[in-house]
Amino acid sequence: MSNESIFGMFAESPFSALQKHMDLGKQAAIALQNFLTSASVSDWGKAQRYRQEIIDLEHAADDIKNQIRTHLPKSLFLSVSREDLLDLVYTMDGIPNTAKDISGIMVGRQMEIPNQIGEQFTAFTKAAIKASKQASAAIEKVDEVQKGGFSSNDADLLQDLVAELEQLEHENDDLEAALRNDFFKIEKDFPAVDVMFLYDIFNRIGSLADIAQTAGHILIRLVSK
């Protein structure tokens, strides 16, 4: 992305460049869902193609993140905190990064999810990815309300979006706890190294919802100043 285009984004709205970054993160989350679907049936050829898509999206998101960091104005012309904008973009950058890590570990080891926890794992991953996509939707909405001057109705709408993010994160925590509990009951039937990596994957997938919740809190802080 050229310097002129990034400045054009900031001239239009301080959220425009950020939204571009968030859209790439949302696409990475969708690609991760497709990756996990392919991996669940051991279609590693298709899974590898989705992993490459995730890698490309992560690189594109990094490019925009670096452009934002380098060219975000330091003056007082911004309508929101520069530090909060940077905090938000670095937080949301965790989504494509985490998607890349998850897909890399699973492809590298051709990890198979035990059939006994297959349904729970699918529900858990869908909830985590839904939360990460909801965070992008909240950021898209905040640009609209920012242009309208943040009326009381707009503030209420944003609060509702963030409350939904928190609810999704709590639901994801419950699903992860149940998944871990069910896997604990059968983990002795699997090689120790496989068990270790499975728990690591659970943790990384769960972190997607944590990232989304943190982004929501930053959004509230950002527009409240």
C-alpha positions in Angstrom: 0.0 0.0 0.0 1.4 3.4 -1.0 2.0 6.3 1.5 -0.6 8.4 -0.4 -3.3 5.7 0.0 -2.6 5.3 3.7 -2.8 9.1 4.2 -6.0 9.1 2.2 -7.4 6.6 4.6 -6.6 8.7 7.6 -7.9 11.8 5.9 -11.3 10.1 5.4 -11.4 8.5 8.9 -8.9 7.4 11.5 -10.6 4.0 11.4 -10.4 3.4 7.6 -6.9 1.9 7.6 -7.7 0.0 10.7 -10.8 -1.5 9.1 -8.7 -2.7 6.2 -6.5 -4.5 8.6 -9.5 -5.9 10.5 -11.0 -7.2 7.3 -7.9 -9.2 6.6 -8.1 -10.6 10.1 -11.7 -11.6 9.5 -10.7 -13.3 6.3 -8.0 -15.2 8.1 -10.5 -16.4 10.7 -12.8 -17.7 7.9 -9.8 -19.4 6.2 -8.9 -21.0 9.6 -12.5 -22.4 9.9 -12.1 -23.9 6.4 -8.7 -25.2 7.3 -10.0 -26.9 10.5 -12.9 -28.5 8.5 -10.4 -29.9 6.0 -8.0 -31.1 8.8 -10.9 -32.8 10.6 -11.3 -35.2 7.7 -7.5 -35.5 7.1 -7.7 -33.7 3.7 -4.2 -32.3 4.1 -3.9 -31.1 0.5 -6.9 -28.8 0.9 -5.8 -27.9 4.4 -2.4 -26.8 3.1 -4.1 -24.6 0.5 -6.1 -22.9 3.3 -3.0 -22.5 5.3 -1.3 -20.7 2.4 -4.3 -18.4 2.2 -3.9 -17.7 5.9 -0.2 -17.0 5.5 -0.9 -14.5 2.6 -3.5 -12.7 4.7 -1.2 -12.5 7.7 1.5 -11.0 5.5 -0.9 -8.5 4.1 -2.2 -7.6 7.6 1.4 -7.1 8.7 2.0 -4.7 5.8 -0.9 -2.6 6.8 0.0 -2.7 10.5 3.5 -1.4 9.7 2.0 1.3 7.5 -0.3 2.4 10.3 2.6 2.4 12.8 4.8 4.4 10.5 2.3 6.9 9.0 -0.3 7.4 11.7 -0.3 11.2 12.3 1.3 12.3 15.6 -0.5 15.6 15.6 -3.7 16.5 17.4 -5.8 16.3 14.2 -6.9 12.8 15.0 -10.3 12.6 16.6 -9.3 9.7 18.7 -6.2 8.6 20.7 -3.2 7.6 18.5 -2.1 5.2 21.3 -5.4 3.5 21.5 -5.6 3.1 17.7 -2.1 1.5 17.8 -3.1 -0.7 20.7 -6.2 -1.8 18.8 -4.3 -2.7 15.6 -1.6 -4.6 17.5 -4.3 -6.5 19.5 -6.3 -7.5 16.4 -3.1 -8.5 14.6 -3.2 -11.5 16.9 -6.0 -13.0 14.9 -4.1 -13.7 11.6 -1.0 -14.5 13.6 -2.8 -17.1 15.8 -4.5 -18.6 12.7 -1.1 -19.0 11.1 0.3 -20.6 14.2 -2.6 -23.0 14.6 -2.5 -24.1 10.9 1.2 -24.5 11.0 1.3 -26.8 14.0 -1.6 -28.9 12.7 -0.2 -29.3 9.2 3.3 -29.9 10.4 2.2 -32.8 12.6 -0.9 -33.7 10.5 -2.8 -33.6 13.8 -6.0 -35.6 14.0 -8.7 -34.6 16.5 -9.9 -37.7 18.4 -13.4 -38.8 17.3 -14.5 -38.9 20.9 -14.3 -35.1 21.1 -14.9 -34.2 17.5 -18.2 -32.5 18.0 -17.1 -30.6 21.0 -14.0 -29.4 19.2 -16.0 -28.2 16.2 -18.4 -26.3 18.5 -15.5 -24.7 20.4 -13.7 -23.6 17.2 -16.8 -22.1 15.7 -17.5 -20.1 18.8 -13.9 -18.7 18.9 -13.9 -17.8 15.3 -17.4 -16.2 15.6 -16.0 -14.0 18.3 -13.0 -12.9 16.2 -15.4 -12.0 13.3 -17.7 -10.1 15.6 -14.8 -7.9 16.7 -14.3 -6.9 13.1 -18.0 -6.1 12.8 -17.8 -3.9 15.9 -14.9 -1.9 14.4 -16.8 -1.4 11.2 -19.7 -0.1 13.2 -17.6 2.3 15.3 -16.5 4.0 12.1 -20.1 4.7 11.3 -21.0 6.1 14.7 -17.7 8.1 14.8 -18.7 9.9 11.6 -22.1 10.7 13.2 -20.5 12.3 16.3 -21.2 9.5 18.8 -24.7 10.2 19.9 -26.1 8.5 23.0 -27.8 5.9 20.8 -24.5 5.2 19.0 -22.8 4.8 22.4 -25.5 2.3 23.5 -25.0 0.4 20.2 -21.3 0.1 20.7 -21.8 -1.0 24.3 -24.2 -3.7 23.1 -21.6 -4.9 20.5 -18.9 -5.1 23.2 -21.3 -6.9 25.6 -22.0 -9.4 22.9 -18.2 -9.9 22.4 -17.9 -10.6 26.2 -20.8 -13.1 26.1 -19.2 -14.9 23.1 -15.9 -15.0 25.0 -17.6 -16.5 28.1 -19.4 -19.1 26.0 -16.1 -20.0 24.4 -14.5 -20.4 27.8 -17.2 -22.7 28.9 -16.9 -24.8 25.7 -13.1 -24.9 26.1 -13.4 -26.1 29.7 -15.9 -28.8 28.7 -13.6 -29.9 25.8 -10.6 -30.1 28.1 -12.5 -32.1 30.6 -13.7 -34.6 28.0 -10.3 -35.0 26.5 -8.8 -35.4 30.0 -10.9 -38.5 30.4 -9.4 -40.2 27.3 -5.9 -38.6 27.1 -4.2 -41.7 28.5 -5.1 -43.5 25.3 -2.9 -41.2 23.2 0.9 -40.6 23.0 2.0 -38.0 25.5 3.5 -35.7 22.8 0.1 -35.7 20.9 -1.7 -34.9 24.1 0.7 -32.0 24.7 0.1 -30.5 21.2 -3.6 -31.0 21.4 -3.8 -28.9 24.6 -1.7 -26.3 22.9 -4.1 -26.1 20.0 -7.0 -25.8 22.4 -5.3 -22.9 24.1 -4.4 -21.1 20.8 -8.0 -21.4 19.5 -9.4 -20.1 22.7 -7.1 -17.1 22.5 -9.0 -15.9 19.4 -12.0 -15.1 21.6 -9.8 -13.5 24.2 -8.3 -11.2 21.5 -11.8 -10.3 20.4 -12.9 -9.4 24.0 -9.7 -7.3 24.5 -10.3 -5.4 21.3 -13.9 -4.6 22.4 -12.5 -3.1 25.7 -10.0 -1.0 23.7 -12.8 0.2 21.5 -14.8 1.5 24.4 -11.8 3.2 25.8 -11.0 4.7 22.4 -14.3 6.3 21.8 -14.9 7.4 25.4 -12.1 10.0 25.3 
